[in-house]
Amino acid sequence: MNFTVPVGKSDHWLGPENAPVTLLEYGDYQCPYCADMHPMIKSIARSMGAQLRFVFRHMPLNDVHPFAQYAAEAAEAAGVQGKFWGMHDAIYEHQPDLGSDLLHQLARALALDLPRFDADLEARRFRPRVKRDFMSGMRSGVAGTPTFFINGKRYEGVLERASLLSAVGRA
């Protein structure tokens, strides 16, 4: 299956916009499998260099991960301050402690404007943004996390570095 919503300017990505390979992840910040994949994705991105664009979309599975939505909104609140990827990485690196206290500690460590960050979260300013990602995942047949797409086609292989790197390399 292919993903139905093309990568656009509102997406978060690392790497060149015109890279020959796009690896897109639908992820949940509280999902242990997503956290396990996080260092592998970083390693694959380093290996591929300018040949890869990595895109992250939110897929909070709120029924099983009660802090996933809040964490996604916190990443977006950091993003408007230019620190999406810093927050993204920090959440996965500290996932066992995930909660509102941790997110505020991470915001402080990233030197975010804390009153603005808190106001954005309290107002749920980024709830529609996270829901848009979630709905694009649903329309693309995503039922669990992490789910990957390579150049628009769903990756069905084993979730480990060698298999994913091989699939990305073939693309």
For each residue, the residues with C-beta under 8 A, 3 or more apart:
1: 140 141 153 154
2: 140 149 152 153 154
3: 6 24 136 140 149 152 154
4: 136 139 140
5: 8 136 139 140
6: 3 152
7: 11 13 22 24 53 55
8: 5 11
9:
10: 129
11: 7 8 55 56 57
12: 55 56 57 79 84 85 88
13: 7 17 22 53 54 55 56
14: 45 53 54 85
15: 19 45 48 50 52 53 54
16: 19 50 53
17: 13 53
18:
19: 15 16 22 50 51 52 53
20: 51 171
21: 48 51 52 53 150 151 168 171
22: 7 13 19 52 53 54 55 149 150 151 152
23: 41 44 52 53 54 55 148 149 150 168
24: 3 7 54 55 56 57 148 149 150 152
25: 34 37 41 54 55 56 57 146 147 148
26: 57 58 59 133 137 140 142 145 146 147 148
27: 31 34 37 56 57 58 59 145 146
28: 31 34 58 59 60 61 65 68 145 146
29: 34 60 65 67 68 71 72 75 91 92 95 98
30: 60 61 65 66 67 68 71 95 98
31: 27 28 34 35 61 65 68 145 146
32: 35 36 95
33: 36 37 145 146 159
34: 25 27 28 29 31 37 38 92 145 146
35: 31 32 38 92 95
36: 32 33 39 40 159
37: 25 27 33 34 40 41 146 159
38: 34 35 41 42 89 92 93
39: 36 42 43
40: 36 37 43 44 160 161 164
41: 23 25 37 38 44 45 54
42: 38 39 45 46
43: 39 40 46 47 161
44: 23 40 41 47 48 52 54 161 164 165 168
45: 14 15 41 42 48 52 54
46: 42 43 49
47: 43 44 165
48: 15 21 44 45 51 52 165 168 169
49: 46 52
50: 15 16 19
51: 19 20 21 48
52: 15 19 21 22 23 44 45 48 49 168
53: 7 13 14 15 16 17 19 21 22 23
54: 13 14 15 22 23 24 25 41 44 45
55: 7 11 12 13 22 23 24 25
56: 11 12 13 24 25 27 88
57: 11 12 24 25 26 27 133 136 137
58: 26 27 28 72 75 129 130 133 134
59: 26 27 28 133 134 137 142 145 147
60: 28 29 30 65 68 69 71 72 130 134
61: 28 30 31 64 65 68 144 145
62: 65 66 68 69
63:
64: 61
65: 28 29 30 31 60 61 62 68
66: 30 62
67: 29 30 70 71 98 99 100
68: 28 29 30 31 60 61 62 65 71 72
69: 60 62 72 73 127 130
70: 67 73 74 100 103 121
71: 29 30 60 67 68 74 75 91 98 103
72: 29 58 60 68 69 75 76 126 130 133
73: 69 70 76 77 120 121 124 125 126 127 130
74: 70 71 77 78 87 91 103 106 107 117 121
75: 29 58 71 72 78 79 84 87 88 91
76: 72 73 79 80 84 120 125 126 129 130
77: 73 74 80 81 107 112 116 117 120 121 125 126
78: 74 75 81 83 84 86 87 106 107 110 112 117
79: 12 75 76 82 83 84 87
80: 76 77 120
81: 77 78 112 113 116 117
82: 79
83: 78 79 86 87 110 112
84: 12 75 76 78 79 87 88
85: 12 14 88 89
86: 78 83 89 90 110
87: 74 75 78 79 83 84 90 91 106 107 110
88: 12 56 75 84 85 91 92
89: 38 85 86 92 93
90: 86 87 93 94 106 109 110
91: 29 71 74 75 87 88 94 95 98 102 103 106
92: 29 34 35 38 88 89 95
93: 38 89 90
94: 90 91 97 98 102 106
95: 29 30 32 35 91 92 98
96:
97: 94 101 102
98: 29 30 67 71 91 94 95 102 103
99: 67 102 103
100: 67 70 103 104
101: 97 104 105
102: 91 94 97 98 99 105 106
103: 70 71 74 91 98 99 100 106 107 121
104: 100 101 107 108 114 117 118
105: 101 102 108 109
106: 74 78 87 90 91 94 102 103 109 110
107: 74 77 78 87 103 104 110 112 114 117
108: 104 105 111 112 114
109: 90 105 106
110: 78 83 86 87 90 106 107
111: 108
112: 77 78 81 83 107 108 116 117
113: 81 116 117
114: 104 107 108 117 118
115: 118 119
116: 77 81 112 113 119 120
117: 74 77 78 81 104 107 112 113 114 120 121
118: 104 114 115 121 122
119: 115 116 122 123
120: 73 76 77 80 116 117 123 125 126
121: 70 73 74 77 103 117 118 124 125
122: 118 119
123: 119 120
124: 73 121 127
125: 73 76 77 120 121
126: 72 73 76 77 120 129 130
127: 69 73 124 130 131
128: 131 132
129: 10 58 76 126 132 133
130: 58 60 69 72 73 76 126 127 133 134
131: 127 128 134 135
132: 128 129 135 136
133: 26 57 58 59 72 129 130 136 137
134: 58 59 60 130 131 137 138
135: 131 132 138 139
136: 3 4 5 57 132 133 139 140
137: 26 57 59 133 134 140 142 147
138: 134 135 141 142
139: 4 5 135 136
140: 1 2 3 4 5 26 136 137 149 154
141: 1 138 154
142: 26 59 137 138 145 147
143: 147
144: 61 147
145: 26 27 28 31 33 34 59 61 142
146: 25 26 27 28 31 33 34 37 159
147: 25 26 59 137 142 143 144 154 155
148: 23 24 25 26 154 155 164
149: 2 3 22 23 24 140 152 153 154 155
150: 21 22 23 24 153 155 167 168 171
151: 21 22 171
152: 2 3 6 22 24 149
153: 1 2 149 150
154: 1 2 3 140 141 147 148 149
155: 147 148 149 150 164 167
156:
157: 163 164 166 167
158: 163 164
159: 33 36 37 146 163 164
160: 40 163 164
161: 40 43 44 164 165
162: 165 166
163: 157 158 159 160 166 167
164: 40 44 148 155 157 158 159 160 161 167 168
165: 44 47 48 161 162 168 169
166: 157 162 163 169 170
167: 150 155 157 163 164 170 171
168: 21 23 44 48 52 150 164 165 171
169: 48 165 166
170: 166 167
171: 20 21 150 151 167 168
